[in-house]
Amino acid sequence: MRGEKMREIVTACEMKALDRNTIETAGIPSLVLMERAALKTAEELRKRLKNGSRERILVVCGSGNNGGDGLAIARLLHLAGIETCFYLAGKEERMTEETKCQLKAARYYGVLQEHNLRTDEYTTIVDAIFGVGLARPVEGSYARLIRELNEADAFKVAVDIPSGVNADTGFEMGTAFRADLTVTFAFRKRGLCFYPGRMLGGEIITADIGIYPEPKQKLQVHYLGKEDLSLMPPRLPYGNKGTFGKVLLVVGSPEMCGAAYLSAAAAFKCSAGMVKIQTVEENRISLQTLLPEAMVSCEFNEEQNRQMLNWCDVLVIGPGLGVSGRSRERAQWFLSHAAECGRPVILDADGLNLLSVHDEWKKYLGENVILTPHIGEMSRLNKTMISDIQDALMETAYEYAKETGTVCVLKDACTVTAGPSGETYLNLSGNAGLATAGSGDVLSGVLAGVLCMYLSAEKKIPPVQLAALGVFVHGLAGDRAAEVCGKRGMTARDIIRFLPEILRIKDDMDDGKM
C-alpha cells in the first residue's frame, strides 16, 4: 500500500514550500531531487515504449527547473541506449543553476541537441517546458511550440504537469500540452484533479522523490484510492439485519417515486440491513412492487414519526420529495427532530431546495448532517452565481461546511467533500456516464449505507472521511458500469447494479484474496 503522503493534494504554493523545506531544512540538495524526479519519469516512460529499436524520443526543455528535469530525463534515456534528443525552448542565459548543471551533464554524455524542430521524426515527445509555477497565459512562440507538439503523431509525456495547465485550478492557460501520461512529483497537484487539467494530463502517476511535509505538518486536501476500501469495517459474522443499520428515507411525492426507489435500493446494495421509506400514499404500490425488501410507510403524524425516528440509525431526506407545503412539513419535522437527537442525516435534492428558501432551517444543521448539492443547488443555497462556484469548487464547499457545521459534498465532475475544519477530499473515481438522471439519488443511498457500516465499528473515522468514502464507492460503481454498459448508455440503476462488485473488493481484502 502506498503511504498516506501519496494521497495528499497540494497547490503550487504548497508544493514550492515543501520543496524549499526539503532542500533548506532537511538538507537534501535540489539536484538530488531533480535526479530522483528524472529517474522516476524515465522509469515510467520506459515501461510504455512500444517501438523497440525504432524508438526516438524528443525532450522539450524550458529554462526553469522543469527543464532541468527534462534534461536529466534525456540523459538517462540516452545512457540506457534509447535514441533521445533534447530541444531548448528557453534561453540558456535564463536557466536556473540546476538546469545549467543538467545541460552540462547532458552535453558531456553526448545527448544530441535538436536545433531545427521536426516533431514528425519522433515516436515520443516529453514536455518539460513549464512546471507548476506558471502564472500567466502561454502566448507567442511558446504557444506555437506547444500547438506543434500537440499536433505530432507521438506518445506524449508531461513532466510534473502539462505545460499551460494551471496547477491550482486545472484551467488551460491560453494553450496547454495534451499528455498521454503525466508523471507528477511527491504529491498530486490540484490542477490534475479538476477539469480540464485532469483530462489534459492523461494517465497520471504520482512519483515519490523524497519530498515530505514537516513531521507535524498535516496537509488538508486528500484523495482516496482503491486501497482505501480497507477503511470499511469487516461485516460481522454474527450480526443481524438490525446490526447492519436501519435507514429511513423521507422521500417521494405524488407521481415521483423513482428517486425514492433509487436511493432506497442503493442503501440496500451498499450493505444497509433494513430500509423504510416514508412517502405519500400514491407511491405505496409502485415502491412495494419495485423494492419488496423495503418497508413503506405513508403515515405522517407525531406518533408514527417518532416511532420511525427512534427506529432508524440514518435518515435520507429529499430525493423526489418536491417543494409543496406537504413536502416542507415532512422535511422540517424529520430534520428538526433529527437535530435534537443527533441522528445522522443526508440532506439531498428537494431537501436542499427547501433549505434554500427556508434560511431559518440552518439551525437544524450541524455535524450530524451531510449535504449533497450539485452546483445548481449550491447556487440556490448560498445565493451565488453558478459560474462563480465553478471557478471555486473547493472554496465554496468549505465555506458552506464551515458556516453550517456540516459536511458538504459538492457534486461535479470532480466532487469536493469538505468538512467544517477544512479537511477536504477530491474524488478521482467516476466518469461522464454518471451525469445521468438519478445518479445523485443513488449517491444519497450509498452514503446512508456507508454510515450504517460504522455503527458498530471499533474504529471511528470523521464524518468528512465517511462521506468521501461513499462518494468514492459511488464513482467506482459508475466506472464499472461504464466498462460494461458504456458511458453513453449507462443509467442510475446500472450504478446500483455494480455496487456489490465494488464492496466485494473489501470482502476479498478481509478474506486475504488481495
Residue pairs with C-beta under 8 A, 6 or more apart in sequence:
1 227
1 230
2 225
2 227
3 208
5 186
5 187
5 208
5 212
5 213
6 187
6 206
6 208
7 222
7 223
7 224
7 225
7 228
8 187
8 188
8 219
8 221
8 222
9 187
9 188
9 189
9 190
9 193
9 219
9 221
9 222
9 223
9 426
10 18
10 187
10 188
10 189
10 190
10 219
10 221
11 167
11 168
11 189
11 190
12 132
12 133
12 167
12 168
12 189
14 187
14 219
15 132
15 167
15 186
15 187
15 189
16 132
16 133
18 186
18 187
18 211
18 212
18 213
19 33
19 186
19 211
21 213
21 214
22 28
22 33
22 210
22 211
22 212
23 29
23 30
23 33
25 214
26 212
28 210
30 65
30 98
31 98
31 101
31 102
32 210
33 209
33 210
33 211
34 65
34 68
34 69
34 72
34 98
34 102
35 72
36 209
36 210
37 69
37 72
37 159
37 160
37 185
37 207
37 209
38 69
38 72
38 73
38 75
38 76
39 76
40 183
40 185
40 207
40 208
40 209
41 69
41 73
41 126
41 157
41 159
41 183
41 207
42 73
42 76
42 77
42 80
44 181
44 183
44 205
44 207
45 57
45 73
45 77
45 124
45 126
45 157
45 181
45 183
46 77
46 80
46 82
48 155
48 181
49 55
49 82
49 124
50 155
51 123
54 123
55 82
55 83
55 123
55 124
56 83
56 84
56 85
56 121
56 122
56 123
56 124
57 74
57 77
57 82
57 83
57 84
57 85
57 122
57 123
57 124
57 125
57 126
58 84
58 85
58 86
58 87
58 114
58 119
58 121
58 122
58 124
58 125
58 126
58 154
59 70
59 71
59 73
59 74
59 77
59 84
59 85
59 86
59 87
59 126
59 128
60 70
60 86
60 87
60 89
60 125
60 126
60 127
60 128
60 129
60 145
60 149
61 67
61 68
61 70
61 71
61 74
61 86
61 87
61 88
61 89
61 90
61 99
61 128
61 129
62 70
62 89
62 90
62 128
62 129
62 130
62 131
62 163
63 88
63 89
63 90
63 91
63 92
63 94
63 95
63 96
63 99
64 90
64 95
64 96
64 99
64 130
64 131
64 133
65 96
65 98
65 99
65 131
66 128
66 129
66 130
66 131
66 159
66 160
66 163
67 88
67 89
67 90
67 95
67 99
67 102
67 128
67 129
68 95
68 96
68 98
68 99
68 101
68 102
68 103
69 102
69 128
69 131
69 159
69 160
70 86
70 126
70 127
70 128
70 159
71 86
71 99
71 102
71 103
71 105
71 106
71 111
71 128
72 102
72 105
72 106
73 126
73 128
73 159
74 84
74 85
74 86
74 106
74 111
74 126
75 102
75 105
75 106
75 109
75 111
77 84
78 84
78 106
78 109
78 110
78 111
78 112
79 109
84 111
84 112
85 111
85 112
85 113
85 114
85 122
86 106
86 111
86 112
86 113
86 114
87 113
87 114
87 115
87 117
88 103
88 113
89 129
89 142
89 145
90 129
92 100
92 103
95 103
107 113
117 145
117 148
119 125
119 148
119 149
119 151
119 152
119 154
120 152
120 153
122 152
122 154
123 154
123 155
124 154
124 155
124 156
124 157
125 149
125 152
125 154
125 155
125 156
125 157
126 156
126 157
126 158
126 159
127 146
127 149
127 156
127 157
127 158
127 159
127 162
127 163
127 177
127 179
128 159
129 142
129 145
129 146
129 163
129 177
130 138
130 142
130 163
130 164
131 159
131 160
131 161
132 160
132 161
132 167
132 189
132 191
133 167
134 163
134 164
134 165
134 166
134 167
134 173
136 173
137 173
137 174
138 146
138 163
138 164
138 173
138 174
138 175
138 176
139 174
139 175
142 163
142 175
143 174
143 175
146 163
146 164
146 175
146 176
146 177
147 175
149 156
149 177
150 156
150 177
150 178
155 180
155 181
156 177
156 178
156 179
156 180
156 181
156 202
157 179
157 180
157 181
157 182
157 183
158 177
158 179
158 181
158 182
158 183
158 201
158 202
159 182
159 183
160 182
160 183
160 184
160 185
160 189
161 167
161 182
161 184
161 189
161 191
161 192
161 197
161 201
162 176
162 177
162 178
162 179
162 182
162 197
162 200
162 201
163 176
163 177
164 172
164 173
164 174
164 175
164 176
164 177
165 171
165 172
165 173
165 176
165 177
165 191
165 192
165 196
165 197
165 200
165 201
166 172
166 173
166 191
166 197
167 189
167 190
167 191
168 189
168 190
168 191
169 190
169 191
169 194
169 197
169 391
170 190
170 191
170 192
170 193
170 194
170 195
170 196
170 197
170 198
171 191
171 196
171 197
172 196
172 197
172 200
176 196
176 197
176 200
177 200
178 200
178 202
179 200
179 201
179 202
180 202
180 203
181 202
181 203
181 204
181 205
182 192
182 201
182 202
182 203
182 204
182 205
183 205
183 207
184 192
184 201
184 204
184 205
184 206
184 207
185 206
185 207
185 209
185 211
186 206
186 207
186 208
186 209
186 210
186 211
186 212
187 206
187 211
187 219
188 204
188 206
188 223
190 221
190 394
190 426
191 197
192 198
192 201
192 204
193 223
193 414
193 426
193 428
194 393
194 413
194 414
194 426
195 413
195 414
198 204
198 414
198 428
213 219
220 422
220 423
220 424
221 394
221 424
221 425
221 426
222 423
222 424
222 425
222 426
222 468
223 425
223 426
223 427
223 428
224 425
224 427
224 428
224 429
224 468
224 469
224 472
226 476
226 505
228 469
228 472
229 473
229 502
229 505
229 506
229 509
230 506
230 509
231 461
231 465
231 469
232 450
232 453
232 469
232 503
232 506
233 453
233 454
233 456
233 457
233 458
233 459
234 510
235 244
235 271
235 507
235 510
236 243
236 456
239 273
239 456
240 273
241 273
241 274
242 273
242 274
243 273
243 455
243 456
244 271
244 272
244 273
244 274
244 452
244 453
244 455
245 271
245 272
245 273
245 274
245 313
245 314
245 448
245 449
245 451
245 452
245 453
245 455
246 272
246 273
246 274
246 275
246 276
246 311
246 312
246 313
246 314
246 452
247 264
247 267
247 272
247 274
247 275
247 276
247 312
247 313
247 314
247 315
247 316
247 445
247 448
247 449
247 452
248 275
248 276
248 278
248 308
248 309
248 311
248 312
248 314
248 315
248 316
248 334
249 260
249 263
249 264
249 267
249 275
249 276
249 277
249 278
249 279
249 315
249 316
249 317
249 319
249 445
249 448
250 278
250 315
250 316
250 317
250 318
250 321
250 330
250 331
250 334
250 351
251 259
251 260
251 263
251 264
251 277
251 278
251 279
251 316
251 317
251 318
251 319
251 320
251 321
252 259
252 260
252 277
252 279
252 280
252 283
252 287
252 319
252 320
252 321
253 279
253 280
253 320
253 321
253 322
253 324
253 326
253 327
253 350
254 280
254 282
254 283
254 322
255 282
256 283
256 320
256 321
256 322
257 279
257 282
257 283
257 286
257 287
257 290
257 320
258 320
258 438
258 441
259 319
259 320
259 349
259 438
259 441
260 277
260 279
260 283
260 287
260 319
260 320
260 441
261 286
261 287
261 290
261 291
262 319
262 438
262 441
262 442
262 445
262 492
262 493
262 496
263 316
263 319
263 348
263 441
263 442
263 444
263 445
263 448
264 275
264 277
264 287
264 291
264 294
264 445
265 290
265 291
265 442
265 445
265 493
265 496
266 441
266 442
266 443
266 444
266 445
266 446
266 448
266 449
266 495
266 496
266 499
267 275
267 316
267 445
267 446
267 448
267 449
267 452
268 275
268 291
268 293
268 294
268 445
268 449
269 445
269 449
269 496
269 499
269 500
270 445
270 446
270 448
270 449
270 450
270 452
270 470
270 473
270 499
270 503
271 449
271 452
271 453
271 503
272 314
272 448
272 449
272 452
273 452
274 295
275 291
275 293
275 294
275 295
276 294
276 295
276 296
276 297
276 308
276 311
276 312
277 283
277 287
277 291
277 294
277 295
277 296
277 297
278 297
278 298
278 300
278 308
278 330
278 334
279 287
279 296
279 297
279 298
280 298
280 326
281 298
283 296
283 298
284 296
284 298
287 294
287 296
288 294
288 296
297 304
297 308
300 329
300 330
300 333
305 333
305 334
305 337
306 337
309 315
309 334
309 337
309 338
309 341
309 343
312 343
313 343
313 344
313 451
313 452
313 455
314 343
314 344
314 345
314 346
314 448
314 451
314 452
315 334
315 338
315 343
315 344
315 345
315 346
316 345
316 346
316 348
316 444
316 445
316 447
316 448
317 331
317 334
317 335
317 345
317 346
317 347
317 348
317 351
318 331
318 346
318 347
318 348
318 349
318 350
318 351
318 352
318 354
318 444
319 348
319 349
319 350
319 440
319 441
319 444
320 349
320 350
320 441
321 327
321 330
321 331
321 349
321 350
321 351
321 354
322 350
323 350
323 353
323 354
323 357
327 350
327 354
328 354
328 358
331 350
331 351
331 354
332 354
332 358
332 361
332 364
334 345
335 345
335 347
335 351
335 361
335 364
336 364
338 344
338 345
338 364
338 368
339 363
339 364
339 365
339 366
339 368
339 369
342 368
343 368
344 368
344 369
344 370
344 451
344 463
345 368
345 369
345 370
346 369
346 370
346 372
346 444
346 447
346 448
346 451
347 355
347 369
347 370
347 371
347 372
348 371
348 372
348 440
348 441
348 443
348 444
349 372
349 377
349 440
349 441
349 444
352 371
352 372
352 373
352 377
352 380
352 381
353 377
353 380
354 361
355 361
355 362
355 381
356 377
356 380
356 381
362 403
362 404
365 371
365 404
365 405
365 406
366 404
366 405
366 406
367 405
367 406
367 420
367 463
368 463
369 404
369 406
369 407
370 406
370 407
370 409
370 447
370 463
370 467
371 381
371 400
371 401
371 404
371 406
371 407
371 408
371 409
372 409
372 411
372 440
372 443
372 444
372 447
373 381
373 408
373 409
373 410
373 411
374 410
374 411
374 412
374 440
375 386
375 389
375 390
375 410
375 411
375 412
376 386
378 384
378 389
378 396
378 397
378 400
378 410
379 385
379 386
379 389
381 400
382 389
382 396
382 399
382 400
384 396
388 396
389 396
389 410
390 412
393 410
393 412
393 414
393 416
394 416
394 418
394 424
394 426
396 410
396 416
397 408
397 409
397 410
397 416
397 417
397 418
397 424
398 408
398 418
398 422
398 424
400 406
400 408
400 418
401 407
401 408
401 418
401 419
401 420
402 420
402 422
404 420
405 420
406 420
407 417
407 418
407 419
407 420
407 463
407 464
407 467
408 416
408 417
408 418
409 415
409 416
409 417
409 443
409 447
409 467
409 471
410 416
410 417
410 418
411 440
411 443
413 430
413 432
414 426
414 427
414 428
415 426
415 427
415 430
415 471
415 475
416 424
416 425
416 426
416 427
417 424
417 425
417 427
417 464
417 467
417 468
417 471
418 424
418 425
418 464
419 462
419 463
419 464
421 464
423 462
423 464
423 465
424 464
425 464
425 465
425 467
425 468
425 471
427 468
427 471
427 472
427 475
428 475
429 471
429 472
429 473
429 474
429 475
429 476
429 478
429 479
430 474
430 475
430 476
430 478
430 479
431 475
431 478
431 479
431 482
431 487
432 487
433 478
433 481
433 482
433 485
433 486
433 487
433 488
433 490
434 474
434 475
434 478
434 495
436 490
436 491
436 492
437 491
437 492
438 491
438 492
438 493
439 478
439 492
439 495
441 492
442 474
442 492
442 495
442 496
443 470
443 471
443 474
445 496
446 470
446 473
446 474
446 477
446 499
447 466
447 467
447 470
447 471
449 470
450 466
450 467
450 469
450 470
450 473
451 466
451 470
454 460
454 461
454 466
473 499
473 502
473 503
474 495
476 502
477 495
477 496
477 498
477 499
477 501
477 502
478 490
478 495
478 498
480 498
480 501
480 502
481 490
481 494
481 495
481 497
481 498
482 490
484 494
484 498
485 491
485 494
505 514
508 514
